[in-house]
Amino acid sequence: MAAGELTELRRKLLQQMNGVISIVALASPIISGIQSSGGNLVVSGSEGTANWPYVILMTTNLSANWTPVVTNRFDASGEFAITLTNAVSVGQGQAYYRLQLK
């Protein structure tokens, strides 16, 4: 593209945005608790951005793919608590969990 075309494209993009640019600084959330309750696993955390979406991922092999097991949003205080049903069973190997922002 020529310089004039880039300037025109930039002008059109700025018009479509109505001059509003939003910048969101995301917090660094943490998993602060993991508890076993029957065959369920209760995972809780804090320090997230209020109402921001997240996903809990799980794997049994750190060099394999991570599988999403829960997608949700932090509450208004930036906290979360979820129950992973049937996540704990006798004879099951290790499982690893991580929290990912969407």
N, C-alpha and C positions, 0 to 999 in steps of 0.2 A: 504494500500500500504506500501511496505517496504521502508526504507530510500533511498535505491539505485534507486528504481522505481521513487520516488518523484524527486530525483536529475536529472534523465534522462528526466522526463516530463518537469521539469523547463528548462533544456537545450534546448529541442525541442521548447518550447514556446518562449524562448528568440531568437532563430534562426528565427522563423516565424515573429517576430516583427522587425527584421532588426536592433535591438538595439535602436529604436526610441520610446521614451515615451513622449506623449504630455499631458501637464497639462493645463487646461483652468480654469482661475479664473473668475467666472461669477459675473457680477455686480448685484446689487439689484435694479431692475427697479421699477419705480413708475408710477401710473396713475396720471397724473397732471391736466387733464381736462376732464370734461364731460359736453356736451352741447346738448340741445334739438334743433332740426331743423326740423320743420314740425312734421312728425311722426317718424323721425329718431333720433338716438342718436349717437353723434360724440364723440368718446373716444380717448384721446391722452395721451402720456406718454414719458418718457425719462429715461436716465441713464441705458439703457440696454446694453448688449454686442453686438457689431456691427454684423449684419447678423445672429444673433442667433434666432432660432424659438421660438415662444410663442403661447399660446392659451388664448383667453378670455373665461371665464366660466360664466354662469349665473344660478341663482336659484331664486325662489320666496319664498322659505322656507329654512332658514339657517340650519335646521336639516335634510334637504332632499338632494338628489344627485345634483351635479352641472353638468350642460349641456354645452358642448363646443359650442360656437356660431361663433367663428372666429379663424382660425389658420393662422399665417403669420410669417414674420421675421422682426426683427428690421432693420432699415436702416443703412447705413454706419456710421451714427453719434450716433447710439444707441437709436434713437427715433422711435415712431410709431404714426400713426393716422388712425383710421378706422371708418367707418360709419356702424352702425347697423340699417338696414332698417326696418321700421315698428315696432320699439322697444318701442315706446311710443304711447299709445292710451287712450282716455277718458274712465274712469271707470276701468282701469287696476290697479291691486294692486301693491305693491312695488316689485321691482326687485333688486337683488344684483349681482354685477359683481366683478370678481377678475382676476388677471393676473397670469398665470402660465408658467414657462419656460419649454421647452420640452427637 
